[in-house]
Amino acid sequence: MEWLQLLQRFFSDFVRGAGVTLELTAVGLTLGFVLGLVLALAKIYAPRWLSAIATAYIEVFRGTPLLVQLFLIYYGLPSLGITLSQTLSAYLALGLNSAAYQAEYLRGAIQAIGPSQMMAGRSIGLSRWQTIRFIILPQALRLALPSWSNEPISLLKTTAVVFLIAVQDLMAKAKRAATITYNPIASYLAVAAVYLLMVFALNALLKWLERKTKIPGFDIDVKRV
């Protein structure tokens, strides 16, 4: 099979590209999680004006294509005197975009905990933010994992757009192979196989993490409520 032969020929190139893709995914996911958690908390617990800002951010970044956001950061910011490298622009675009989606996963999980947990924390002398930090968030983060686990997989595949600003990810390596061999079908089939392998491995890791962090008996309690 041509694509298999091409995969063997460009194996080292594809490995380097896959490494960049995984790095982009990890950085974008981490940045998105931190910002997404802030947005989720702001949407639920912050004053109305701050909640409105968080809501607007989420709607804008979920309602516009990632490619547009990437181009605005890489090509648009220099007009304001801010010039970022290709890699930094990719990190920022992926993180800001992912934050909007992660915020909704986390918001749903936090609200699923219920107001009784806040009342319980306050009744034992904890402040509002101490209750959120020590009681609500540890439960919510575990509860969010099954739905949140879609985000790392989606983000890994979404990183493919960054080759358009010359980031040397897996997709860029596929384009290079296609240019050298004049065989785009085999090149992109070979890279598709690499993406599938990474997705299967990541999915297996997330399923294992989900089993390890599952809240015992939570499903039963939800049904009773």
C-alpha positions as CSV (number, residue, x, y, z in Angstrom):
1,M,0.0,0.0,0.0
2,E,1.4,3.4,-1.0
3,W,0.4,5.2,2.1
4,L,2.1,2.6,4.3
5,Q,5.3,2.9,2.2
6,L,5.1,6.7,2.5
7,L,4.6,6.4,6.2
8,Q,7.8,4.4,6.5
9,R,9.7,6.8,4.3
10,F,8.7,9.9,6.3
11,F,8.4,8.3,9.6
12,S,10.9,10.5,11.4
13,D,9.3,13.6,10.0
14,F,5.9,12.5,11.1
15,V,7.1,11.7,14.6
16,R,8.5,15.2,14.9
17,G,5.3,16.6,13.6
18,A,3.3,14.5,16.0
19,G,5.4,15.8,18.9
20,V,4.6,19.4,17.9
21,T,0.9,18.5,17.6
22,L,0.9,16.9,21.1
23,E,2.7,19.9,22.5
24,L,0.2,22.3,21.0
25,T,-2.6,20.2,22.4
26,A,-1.1,20.1,25.9
27,V,-0.4,23.9,26.0
28,G,-3.8,24.8,24.5
29,L,-5.6,22.5,26.8
30,T,-3.8,23.8,29.9
31,L,-4.3,27.5,29.0
32,G,-7.9,26.7,28.1
33,F,-8.6,24.9,31.4
34,V,-7.2,27.7,33.6
35,L,-9.1,30.4,31.7
36,G,-12.2,28.2,31.3
37,L,-12.4,27.6,35.0
38,V,-12.2,31.4,35.7
39,L,-14.9,32.0,33.1
40,A,-17.1,29.2,34.6
41,L,-16.8,30.6,38.1
42,A,-17.4,34.1,36.9
43,K,-20.5,33.0,35.1
44,I,-22.0,31.3,38.2
45,Y,-20.7,33.3,41.2
46,A,-19.5,36.7,40.0
47,P,-21.5,39.9,40.0
48,R,-23.9,40.3,37.1
49,W,-21.7,42.6,35.0
50,L,-18.7,40.2,35.3
51,S,-20.9,37.2,34.5
52,A,-22.1,39.0,31.4
53,I,-18.5,39.6,30.2
54,A,-17.8,35.9,30.7
55,T,-20.9,34.9,28.8
56,A,-20.0,37.3,26.0
57,Y,-16.5,35.8,25.8
58,I,-17.8,32.3,25.6
59,E,-20.4,33.1,22.9
60,V,-17.9,35.0,20.7
61,F,-15.2,32.4,20.8
62,R,-17.6,29.5,20.3
63,G,-19.5,31.4,17.6
64,T,-16.5,32.3,15.4
65,P,-14.1,29.9,13.6
66,L,-10.8,29.0,15.2
67,L,-9.0,29.9,11.9
68,V,-10.4,33.4,12.0
69,Q,-9.2,33.8,15.6
70,L,-5.8,32.4,14.7
71,F,-5.4,34.8,11.8
72,L,-6.5,37.8,13.9
73,I,-3.8,36.9,16.5
74,Y,-1.0,36.2,14.0
75,Y,-1.7,38.7,11.3
76,G,-3.9,41.2,13.1
77,L,-2.0,41.9,16.3
78,P,1.1,43.3,14.5
79,S,-1.0,46.2,13.4
80,L,-1.4,47.1,17.1
81,G,2.3,46.8,17.7
82,I,2.1,43.2,19.1
83,T,4.0,40.7,17.1
84,L,4.0,37.0,18.2
85,S,5.8,34.0,16.8
86,Q,4.0,31.3,14.9
87,T,4.1,28.9,17.8
88,L,3.1,31.5,20.4
89,S,0.2,32.6,18.2
90,A,-0.9,29.0,17.9
91,Y,-0.7,28.4,21.6
92,L,-2.8,31.6,22.3
93,A,-5.4,30.9,19.7
94,L,-5.9,27.3,20.7
95,G,-6.0,28.2,24.4
96,L,-8.4,31.1,24.0
97,N,-10.7,29.0,21.8
98,S,-10.6,25.9,24.1
99,A,-11.4,28.0,27.1
100,A,-14.8,28.9,25.8
101,Y,-15.7,25.2,25.5
102,Q,-14.1,24.1,28.7
103,A,-15.9,26.8,30.6
104,E,-19.3,25.3,29.6
105,Y,-18.2,21.8,30.6
106,L,-17.0,23.1,34.0
107,R,-20.0,25.3,34.5
108,G,-22.4,22.4,34.0
109,A,-20.5,20.2,36.4
110,I,-20.3,23.0,39.1
111,Q,-24.0,23.6,38.9
112,A,-24.8,19.9,39.1
113,I,-23.3,19.8,42.6
114,G,-26.3,21.7,43.9
115,P,-26.7,24.7,46.3
116,S,-26.8,22.4,49.4
117,Q,-23.0,21.9,49.2
118,M,-22.5,25.7,49.5
119,M,-24.9,25.8,52.4
120,A,-23.0,22.9,54.1
121,G,-19.7,24.7,53.7
122,R,-20.9,28.0,55.0
123,S,-22.6,26.2,58.0
124,I,-19.2,24.9,59.1
125,G,-17.6,28.3,59.0
126,L,-16.0,28.3,55.5
127,S,-16.1,31.5,53.4
128,R,-17.9,31.4,50.0
129,W,-14.6,31.0,48.1
130,Q,-13.2,28.4,50.6
131,T,-16.4,26.4,50.1
132,I,-16.0,26.6,46.3
133,R,-12.3,25.7,46.5
134,F,-12.4,22.9,49.0
135,I,-15.9,21.4,48.6
136,I,-17.5,22.2,45.3
137,L,-14.6,22.2,42.9
138,P,-13.1,18.8,43.9
139,Q,-16.4,17.2,43.2
140,A,-17.2,19.2,40.1
141,L,-13.9,18.5,38.4
142,R,-14.4,14.8,38.8
143,L,-18.0,15.0,37.7
144,A,-17.0,17.1,34.6
145,L,-14.4,14.5,33.3
146,P,-16.7,12.3,31.1
147,S,-18.0,15.3,29.1
148,W,-14.8,17.3,29.3
149,S,-12.8,14.4,27.9
150,N,-14.2,15.3,24.5
151,E,-12.2,18.5,24.5
152,P,-8.6,17.0,24.5
153,I,-9.5,14.8,21.5
154,S,-11.3,17.6,19.7
155,L,-8.4,20.0,20.3
156,L,-5.8,17.5,19.1
157,K,-7.5,17.3,15.8
158,T,-8.2,21.0,15.7
159,T,-4.5,21.8,15.9
160,A,-4.2,20.9,12.2
161,V,-5.2,24.4,11.2
162,V,-2.0,25.9,12.6
163,F,0.1,24.7,9.6
164,L,-1.5,27.6,7.8
165,I,0.8,30.0,9.7
166,A,3.8,27.7,9.1
167,V,3.9,25.9,12.4
168,Q,5.6,22.6,11.8
169,D,3.0,20.3,13.2
170,L,1.9,16.9,11.8
171,M,-0.3,18.5,9.1
172,A,2.7,20.6,7.9
173,K,4.7,17.4,7.6
174,A,1.9,15.9,5.6
175,K,2.0,18.8,3.2
176,R,5.7,18.5,2.8
177,A,5.5,14.8,2.1
178,A,2.8,15.5,-0.5
179,T,4.9,18.2,-2.2
180,I,8.0,15.9,-2.4
181,T,6.2,12.8,-3.6
182,Y,3.5,14.4,-5.7
183,N,1.1,12.0,-4.0
184,P,-1.2,13.9,-1.7
185,I,-3.7,11.0,-1.3
186,A,-1.0,8.6,0.2
187,S,0.5,11.5,2.2
188,Y,-2.7,12.5,3.9
189,L,-3.8,8.9,4.4
190,A,-0.5,8.2,6.2
191,V,-0.9,11.2,8.4
192,A,-4.6,10.3,9.1
193,A,-3.3,7.0,10.4
194,V,-1.0,8.8,12.8
195,Y,-3.8,11.1,14.0
196,L,-6.0,8.0,14.6
197,L,-3.3,6.4,16.6
198,M,-2.9,9.5,18.8
199,V,-6.6,9.8,19.3
200,F,-7.0,6.1,20.3
201,A,-4.2,6.4,22.8
202,L,-5.5,9.7,24.2
203,N,-9.1,8.2,24.4
204,A,-7.8,5.2,26.3
205,L,-5.9,7.4,28.8
206,L,-9.0,9.6,29.4
207,K,-11.2,6.5,29.9
208,W,-8.7,5.2,32.5
209,L,-8.7,8.6,34.2
210,E,-12.4,8.7,34.2
211,R,-12.7,5.3,35.9
212,K,-10.1,6.3,38.5
213,T,-11.8,9.6,39.4
214,K,-15.5,8.5,39.3
215,I,-17.5,9.7,42.3
216,P,-18.9,6.5,44.0
217,G,-22.6,6.4,44.2
218,F,-23.1,9.8,42.5
219,D,-25.3,8.4,39.7
220,I,-27.6,6.8,42.3
221,D,-27.9,10.1,44.2
222,V,-28.7,12.1,41.1
223,K,-31.5,9.6,40.1
224,R,-33.1,9.9,43.5
225,V,-33.0,13.7,43.4
